[in-house]
Amino acid sequence: MTMAKARRYPDSHVFYRDLRKSFPCIVRGEGCYLFDETGKRYLDAAGGAFVANLGHGLAELGEAIFAQARKVSYVNGTAFTSEPAEELAAELATLSPRGMDKTYFLSSGSEAVEAALKLARQYWVESGRPGKHKIIARTPGYHGNTLLALSASAREHYRKLYGPWLVKVPMIPAPYPYRCGCQGAPDCPACSGSALEAAILREGPETVAAFIAEPVGGSSTGASVPRPDYYRRVREICDRHKVLFIADEVLCGAGRTGKWLAIEYYDALPDIITMAKGISGGYVPLSAVITSERVIEPIFRGGGAFKHAQTFSHAPSICAAGLAAVRYIKSRRMVEKAAAAGAVLQKRLKTLQELPAVGDVRGIGMLAGVEFVADKAAKTPFPRGLRFAETFTECAQEAGLVVWPNVGQAGGEAGDLVMIAPPFVITEPQIDSLVSLFKTALEATLRKTAPKTE
């Protein structure tokens, strides 16, 4: 085993995402595993950032990218189209809900959300209702880091820094049964969706353009799953008040929950869908805004073009990777595999509920959240100063396990959880290894965060 170089600030020329830690340098991936330059192996239980749904090192996708690059890697989307863009849009039309058959390609989830929100605004302006400009979102919630997407996100640690640049976005409580005091009451405003109607009426329906939500909670609520009637209620409310419903499937889409789109569990048709992350298997930065002729038609009849630009939109190279990934998912029945493996994953993860500091384990398919608490009965979060989720993530990586941390879900700043979202190719023995490594990491975390004694 070779010695690792120092990969940290300020010793490297890389501007790292964390300036206070050393980074292992990954040199290859295979299936569910990553390998660093010393030969250490890591079980990627988060798909990186919910991205590597097909696993690492898939030759077919690499070959598709190379083949397209040899033909033509880039054309300007304002002047040309390309075979990969046309074919990928056609493939996505076969997987999307009825009528949702028009796709605009971009490079990241944040860009897709930004574009979707702008699309909703332009739709209403071109429809002769320019007063409709407000977005309603949920808290806890997250939709991206570009400024409009961040405005629609309930991330207090970002708002403290960038608050003066953000626009005001009305928020409603997200359906979050673990931290909701309703105890399953059918009329709970948060869990039933009726909070949306109250917010629309409060803001004035004539001013509200769109409601945006992740159909199944991402990292902000730790894979919290709304009840079966939630989005049907949302759809009815949006229809009644002429509000567009944007389903943010950036994290939970592309098969992650055991269906191609998480909204499929709810029999509710959105007006706009955003996708990214797993849509390319993580092999290139690719995202998509999917909508219908009904939404596009006023723009066609009005200004004639969507007023949004991004240099790499519709680029052949990224669309070729997405096309290869989507065809691989379809031909290998990867969504069905995710549903089957996800049932095993959820069952095994439930055993973690018995461990100290584990307040809740929840999720669906290949998406799960484990929420940590200082008091399991009272659901009291750890003091934020302990950095429990971050410490757990570091201990997990030391043990050879990659997870995704999140904080702030318990009131804005307090709260600790980690997300588990492995590649769909994970096997039962690897799931058992994941659970074992999780327990090892938790033991180490409890030791590190325990009160110091004299």
C-alpha positions as CSV (number, residue, x, y, z in Angstrom):
1,M,0.0,0.0,0.0
2,T,1.5,3.3,-1.1
3,M,1.6,6.5,1.1
4,A,-0.9,9.2,0.3
5,K,0.2,12.7,-0.6
6,A,-1.2,15.6,1.4
7,R,-4.4,16.7,-0.4
8,R,-5.5,19.7,1.6
9,Y,-5.5,23.5,1.7
10,P,-3.1,25.3,1.3
11,D,-0.7,22.6,0.1
12,S,-2.6,21.9,-3.1
13,H,-3.6,24.3,-5.9
14,V,-7.2,23.0,-5.7
15,F,-9.7,25.3,-4.0
16,Y,-11.4,22.5,-1.9
17,R,-15.0,22.4,-0.8
18,D,-13.8,22.1,2.8
19,L,-10.6,24.0,3.7
20,R,-10.0,22.3,7.0
21,K,-9.8,18.6,6.0
22,S,-7.5,16.3,4.1
23,F,-9.0,14.6,1.0
24,P,-8.2,11.0,-0.1
25,C,-7.6,11.0,-3.8
26,I,-9.8,8.5,-5.5
27,V,-8.2,6.8,-8.5
28,R,-10.8,4.3,-9.6
29,G,-14.3,3.0,-9.0
30,E,-15.9,-0.4,-9.5
31,G,-19.6,-1.0,-8.9
32,C,-20.4,0.2,-5.3
33,Y,-16.8,0.8,-4.4
34,L,-14.2,3.6,-4.7
35,F,-10.5,3.1,-4.3
36,D,-8.0,5.8,-3.3
37,E,-4.4,6.1,-4.2
38,T,-3.2,4.1,-1.2
39,G,-5.5,1.1,-2.2
40,K,-8.1,1.7,0.5
41,R,-11.6,0.7,-0.5
42,Y,-14.8,2.7,0.3
43,L,-18.3,1.4,0.0
44,D,-20.1,4.3,-1.6
45,A,-23.4,4.2,0.3
46,A,-24.5,7.6,-1.0
47,G,-23.8,7.3,-4.7
48,G,-21.4,10.2,-4.2
49,A,-24.2,12.8,-3.9
50,F,-27.1,10.6,-5.0
51,V,-25.6,10.5,-8.4
52,A,-23.9,7.1,-9.1
53,N,-27.1,5.1,-9.5
54,L,-25.6,2.6,-12.0
55,G,-22.3,2.1,-10.2
56,H,-18.8,3.2,-10.9
57,G,-16.5,2.2,-13.8
58,L,-19.3,1.3,-16.2
59,A,-17.4,0.9,-19.5
60,E,-20.5,1.3,-21.7
61,L,-21.1,4.8,-20.6
62,G,-17.4,5.8,-20.9
63,E,-17.4,4.4,-24.5
64,A,-20.6,6.4,-25.4
65,I,-19.0,9.6,-24.2
66,F,-15.8,8.9,-26.1
67,A,-17.6,8.0,-29.3
68,Q,-19.6,11.2,-29.2
69,A,-16.6,13.3,-28.5
70,R,-14.9,11.9,-31.5
71,K,-17.8,13.0,-33.7
72,V,-18.7,16.4,-32.2
73,S,-18.6,17.4,-28.5
74,Y,-20.3,20.8,-28.6
75,V,-22.7,22.8,-30.7
76,N,-24.5,26.0,-29.7
77,G,-28.1,25.1,-28.7
78,T,-29.4,28.4,-30.2
79,A,-28.2,27.4,-33.7
80,F,-28.2,23.6,-33.9
81,T,-29.6,20.4,-32.5
82,S,-27.9,17.0,-32.4
83,E,-28.8,13.4,-32.6
84,P,-28.0,12.7,-28.9
85,A,-30.3,15.6,-27.8
86,E,-33.1,14.4,-30.0
87,E,-32.8,10.8,-29.0
88,L,-32.5,11.4,-25.3
89,A,-35.6,13.7,-25.3
90,A,-37.5,10.9,-27.1
91,E,-36.4,8.3,-24.6
92,L,-37.4,10.5,-21.6
93,A,-40.8,11.1,-23.2
94,T,-41.4,7.3,-23.0
95,L,-40.7,7.4,-19.2
96,S,-42.4,10.7,-18.2
97,P,-46.1,11.1,-17.3
98,R,-48.6,11.5,-20.0
99,G,-48.1,14.7,-22.1
100,M,-44.8,15.5,-20.4
101,D,-42.8,15.1,-23.6
102,K,-40.7,18.2,-24.1
103,T,-37.2,18.4,-22.5
104,Y,-34.7,21.2,-22.1
105,F,-31.2,20.0,-21.2
106,L,-28.8,21.7,-18.8
107,S,-25.8,20.8,-16.7
108,S,-26.9,20.7,-13.0
109,G,-29.8,20.3,-10.7
110,S,-29.6,23.9,-9.6
111,E,-29.6,25.1,-13.2
112,A,-32.7,22.9,-13.9
113,V,-34.6,24.4,-10.9
114,E,-33.6,27.9,-11.8
115,A,-34.8,27.3,-15.4
116,A,-38.0,25.7,-14.2
117,L,-38.9,28.6,-12.0
118,K,-38.1,31.0,-14.8
119,L,-40.3,28.9,-17.1
120,A,-43.2,29.2,-14.7
121,R,-42.8,32.9,-14.6
122,Q,-42.6,33.3,-18.4
123,Y,-45.6,31.0,-18.9
124,W,-47.8,33.4,-16.9
125,V,-46.4,36.6,-18.5
126,E,-46.9,35.1,-22.0
127,S,-50.4,34.0,-20.9
128,G,-51.3,37.6,-20.0
129,R,-51.1,37.3,-16.3
130,P,-47.8,39.1,-15.4
131,G,-48.9,39.6,-11.8
132,K,-48.3,35.9,-11.1
133,H,-44.6,36.0,-9.9
134,K,-44.4,34.4,-6.5
135,I,-43.0,30.9,-5.7
136,I,-44.2,28.9,-2.8
137,A,-41.8,26.3,-1.4
138,R,-41.4,24.2,1.7
139,T,-39.4,24.1,4.9
140,P,-37.3,22.0,5.5
141,G,-36.4,21.9,1.8
142,Y,-33.6,22.4,-0.7
143,H,-33.6,23.0,-4.4
144,G,-30.1,24.2,-5.3
145,N,-27.4,26.9,-4.9
146,T,-28.1,29.3,-7.7
147,L,-29.7,32.4,-6.2
148,L,-33.4,31.8,-7.2
149,A,-33.1,28.1,-6.4
150,L,-31.5,29.0,-3.0
151,S,-34.2,31.5,-2.3
152,A,-36.7,28.6,-2.6
153,S,-34.6,26.5,-0.2
154,A,-34.9,26.6,3.6
155,R,-31.2,26.5,4.4
156,E,-30.5,28.8,7.3
157,H,-26.7,28.4,7.2
158,Y,-26.7,29.6,3.6
159,R,-29.3,32.4,4.3
160,K,-27.1,33.9,7.0
161,L,-24.4,34.5,4.4
162,Y,-26.4,35.2,1.2
163,G,-29.6,36.5,2.7
164,P,-29.3,40.1,1.3
165,W,-29.2,38.6,-2.3
166,L,-32.1,36.3,-2.0
167,V,-35.7,37.0,-2.9
168,K,-38.6,36.4,-0.5
169,V,-40.2,33.1,-1.0
170,P,-43.3,32.1,1.1
171,M,-42.7,28.8,2.8
172,I,-45.1,26.1,4.1
173,P,-44.1,23.3,6.4
174,A,-42.9,20.1,4.6
175,P,-44.7,16.8,5.4
176,Y,-42.3,15.5,8.0
177,P,-44.1,12.9,10.2
178,Y,-41.2,12.2,12.5
179,R,-41.1,15.9,13.7
180,C,-44.7,16.7,13.2
181,G,-46.9,16.8,16.3
182,C,-50.0,15.8,14.5
183,Q,-49.6,12.1,15.3
184,G,-51.2,11.2,12.0
185,A,-54.2,13.5,12.2
186,P,-55.9,13.5,8.8
187,D,-56.4,17.3,8.8
188,C,-52.8,18.2,9.7
189,P,-52.0,21.2,7.4
190,A,-48.4,20.1,6.8
191,C,-49.0,16.4,6.3
192,S,-52.3,16.8,4.3
193,G,-51.1,19.6,2.0
194,S,-53.8,22.0,3.0
195,A,-51.0,24.4,4.2
196,L,-50.4,25.2,0.5
197,E,-53.9,26.5,0.0
198,A,-53.7,28.7,3.1
199,A,-50.4,30.1,1.8
200,I,-51.8,30.8,-1.7
201,L,-54.9,32.6,-0.2
202,R,-52.6,34.6,2.1
203,E,-50.4,35.7,-0.7
204,G,-53.2,36.2,-3.2
205,P,-53.8,33.6,-5.9
206,E,-53.4,36.3,-8.5
207,T,-49.7,36.7,-7.5
208,V,-48.6,33.1,-7.1
209,A,-46.9,31.5,-10.2
210,A,-45.7,28.1,-8.9
211,F,-45.3,25.7,-6.0
212,I,-42.1,23.6,-6.0
213,A,-41.5,20.4,-3.9
214,E,-39.5,17.3,-3.9
215,P,-42.0,14.4,-4.2
216,V,-40.0,12.4,-1.7
217,G,-37.9,14.4,0.7
218,G,-34.2,14.7,-0.1
219,S,-31.5,15.4,2.4
220,S,-33.4,18.3,4.0
221,T,-36.0,16.0,5.6
222,G,-33.9,12.8,5.4
223,A,-36.0,10.9,2.9
224,S,-39.3,11.7,4.5
225,V,-42.2,10.1,2.5
226,P,-45.5,12.1,2.3
227,R,-48.7,10.2,2.8
228,P,-50.5,8.7,-0.2
229,D,-53.1,11.6,-0.7
230,Y,-50.6,14.5,-0.3
231,Y,-49.9,15.3,-3.9
232,R,-53.4,14.7,-5.1
233,R,-54.4,17.4,-2.6
234,V,-51.6,19.6,-3.9
235,R,-52.7,19.1,-7.5
236,E,-56.3,20.0,-6.7
237,I,-55.2,23.2,-4.9
238,C,-52.9,24.2,-7.7
239,D,-55.7,23.6,-10.3
240,R,-58.2,25.6,-8.2
241,H,-55.9,28.6,-7.9
242,K,-54.1,28.4,-11.3
243,V,-50.7,27.7,-9.9
244,L,-48.1,25.6,-11.7
245,F,-46.8,22.5,-9.7
246,I,-43.1,21.9,-10.2
247,A,-41.9,18.4,-9.1
248,D,-38.2,18.6,-8.2
249,E,-37.0,15.1,-9.0
250,V,-33.3,16.1,-9.1
251,L,-32.5,13.8,-6.2
252,C,-35.4,11.3,-6.0
253,G,-35.9,10.7,-9.7
254,A,-34.2,8.4,-12.3
255,G,-35.3,5.3,-10.4
256,R,-33.9,6.2,-6.9
257,T,-37.2,5.4,-5.1
258,G,-38.0,2.3,-7.0
259,K,-40.0,4.1,-9.7
260,W,-38.6,6.2,-12.5
261,L,-40.1,9.3,-10.9
262,A,-41.1,9.5,-7.2
263,I,-44.2,11.4,-8.2
264,E,-45.5,8.2,-9.8
265,Y,-46.4,6.9,-6.3
266,Y,-49.0,9.7,-5.9
267,D,-51.1,9.7,-9.1
268,A,-50.6,13.5,-9.5
269,L,-49.5,15.1,-12.7
270,P,-47.0,18.0,-12.3
271,D,-46.7,20.8,-14.8
272,I,-42.9,20.9,-14.8
273,I,-40.4,18.2,-13.7
274,T,-36.7,18.8,-13.0
275,M,-34.2,16.0,-13.2
276,A,-30.4,15.6,-12.8
277,K,-28.0,13.5,-10.7
278,G,-28.8,9.9,-11.7
279,I,-30.1,10.8,-15.2
280,S,-26.5,10.4,-16.5
281,G,-25.4,7.9,-13.8
282,G,-22.9,10.5,-12.7
283,Y,-20.8,10.2,-15.8
284,V,-21.3,13.8,-16.9
285,P,-23.0,16.9,-15.5
286,L,-26.5,16.6,-17.0
287,S,-29.9,17.9,-16.0
288,A,-33.3,18.3,-17.6
289,V,-36.5,20.4,-17.4
290,I,-39.4,18.4,-18.6
291,T,-42.8,19.9,-19.5
292,S,-45.7,19.8,-21.8
293,E,-47.0,21.5,-24.9
294,R,-49.6,23.2,-22.7
295,V,-46.9,25.0,-20.8
296,I,-44.8,25.8,-23.9
297,E,-47.6,26.9,-26.2
298,P,-48.1,30.4,-24.7
299,I,-44.4,31.0,-25.1
300,F,-44.5,29.8,-28.7
301,R,-47.4,32.1,-29.5
302,G,-45.8,35.0,-27.6
303,G,-42.1,35.7,-27.5
304,G,-41.3,32.5,-29.4
305,A,-38.4,31.5,-27.2
306,F,-37.7,30.6,-23.6
307,K,-35.7,33.5,-22.1
308,H,-33.0,31.4,-20.4
309,A,-29.5,30.7,-21.6
310,Q,-26.7,28.3,-20.5
311,T,-23.6,27.7,-22.6
312,F,-23.8,23.9,-22.4
313,S,-27.5,23.5,-22.7
314,H,-28.4,20.7,-25.2
315,A,-24.7,19.9,-25.7
316,P,-24.2,16.6,-27.7
317,S,-21.5,15.3,-25.4
318,I,-23.6,15.4,-22.2
319,C,-26.8,14.3,-24.0
320,A,-24.9,11.2,-25.4
321,A,-23.9,10.2,-21.8
322,G,-27.5,10.7,-20.7
323,L,-28.8,8.7,-23.6
324,A,-26.5,5.8,-22.8
325,A,-27.4,5.9,-19.2
326,V,-31.2,6.0,-19.8
327,R,-31.0,3.2,-22.3
328,Y,-28.9,1.1,-19.9
329,I,-31.5,1.7,-17.2
330,K,-34.3,0.6,-19.5
331,S,-32.6,-2.4,-21.0
332,R,-31.2,-3.8,-17.7
333,R,-34.5,-3.0,-15.8
334,M,-32.5,-1.0,-13.3
335,V,-35.6,0.7,-11.8
336,E,-37.1,-2.7,-11.0
337,K,-33.8,-3.8,-9.5
338,A,-33.7,-0.7,-7.4
339,A,-37.2,-1.5,-6.1
340,A,-36.2,-5.0,-5.2
341,A,-32.8,-4.2,-3.6
342,G,-34.4,-1.1,-2.0
343,A,-36.9,-3.4,-0.1
344,V,-33.9,-5.3,1.3
345,L,-32.0,-2.1,2.1
346,Q,-34.9,-0.5,4.0
347,K,-35.4,-3.7,6.0
348,R,-31.8,-4.0,7.0
349,L,-31.5,-0.3,7.8
350,K,-34.5,-0.5,10.2
351,T,-32.3,-2.6,12.5
352,L,-30.3,0.5,13.2
353,Q,-33.3,2.0,15.0
354,E,-32.2,0.0,18.1
355,L,-28.9,1.8,18.3
356,P,-28.1,4.6,20.7
357,A,-28.6,8.1,19.2
358,V,-30.7,6.8,16.3
359,G,-34.1,8.5,16.4
360,D,-35.6,7.4,13.2
361,V,-34.8,5.4,10.0
362,R,-37.0,6.1,7.0
363,G,-37.1,6.1,3.3
364,I,-38.3,4.3,0.2
365,G,-36.5,2.3,-2.5
366,M,-32.8,3.1,-2.6
367,L,-33.2,6.3,-0.7
368,A,-33.0,6.4,3.1
369,G,-32.3,8.8,6.0
370,V,-31.1,8.1,9.5
371,E,-31.8,10.9,12.0
372,F,-29.7,11.2,15.1
373,V,-31.0,12.6,18.4
374,A,-29.6,13.1,21.9
375,D,-32.9,11.9,23.5
376,K,-34.8,9.2,21.5
377,A,-38.0,9.6,23.5
378,A,-38.2,13.4,23.3
379,K,-36.6,13.5,19.8
380,T,-34.2,16.2,21.2
381,P,-31.5,17.1,18.7
382,F,-27.8,17.2,19.6
383,P,-26.3,20.6,20.3
384,R,-25.2,22.0,17.0
385,G,-21.7,22.6,18.4
386,L,-21.1,18.8,18.5
387,R,-21.4,18.6,14.7
388,F,-22.7,15.0,15.2
389,A,-23.7,14.4,11.6
390,E,-20.4,15.7,10.3
391,T,-18.4,13.7,12.9
392,F,-20.3,10.6,11.9
393,T,-19.6,11.1,8.3
394,E,-15.8,11.4,9.0
395,C,-15.9,8.3,11.2
396,A,-17.7,6.4,8.5
397,Q,-15.2,7.4,5.8
398,E,-12.4,6.3,8.1
399,A,-14.2,3.0,8.4
400,G,-14.5,2.7,4.6
401,L,-18.1,3.9,4.2
402,V,-19.4,7.0,2.3
403,V,-22.6,8.6,3.5
404,W,-24.1,12.1,3.0
405,P,-24.7,14.3,6.0
406,N,-27.3,17.0,6.5
407,V,-28.1,19.4,9.4
408,G,-30.7,21.9,10.3
409,Q,-33.9,19.9,9.8
410,A,-34.9,20.4,13.5
411,G,-35.8,24.0,13.6
412,G,-33.5,25.6,11.0
413,E,-30.0,25.1,12.6
414,A,-30.2,22.1,15.0
415,G,-30.7,18.5,13.7
416,D,-28.3,15.8,12.4
417,L,-29.0,13.1,9.9
418,V,-27.2,11.1,7.2
419,M,-28.5,9.9,3.9
420,I,-28.0,6.5,2.4
421,A,-28.5,6.1,-1.4
422,P,-26.2,3.4,-2.9
423,P,-25.9,2.4,-6.5
424,F,-28.7,0.2,-7.7
425,V,-26.3,-2.7,-8.3
426,I,-25.6,-3.2,-4.5
427,T,-25.9,-6.8,-3.4
428,E,-27.4,-8.2,-0.2
429,P,-23.9,-9.0,1.2
430,Q,-22.9,-5.4,0.5
431,I,-26.0,-4.1,2.2
432,D,-25.0,-6.2,5.2
433,S,-21.5,-4.7,5.1
434,L,-23.0,-1.2,4.9
435,V,-25.0,-1.8,8.0
436,S,-22.0,-3.3,9.8
437,L,-19.8,-0.3,8.8
438,F,-22.5,2.1,9.9
439,K,-22.5,0.5,13.4
440,T,-18.7,0.8,13.6
441,A,-18.9,4.5,12.6
442,L,-21.6,5.2,15.1
443,E,-19.6,3.7,18.0
444,A,-16.6,5.8,17.0
445,T,-18.8,8.9,16.8
446,L,-20.3,8.4,20.2
447,R,-16.8,8.1,21.7
448,K,-15.7,11.3,20.0
449,T,-18.7,13.3,21.0
450,A,-19.1,12.0,24.5
451,P,-18.7,14.5,27.3
452,K,-15.1,14.8,28.5
453,T,-14.4,13.6,32.0
454,E,-11.6,14.7,34.3
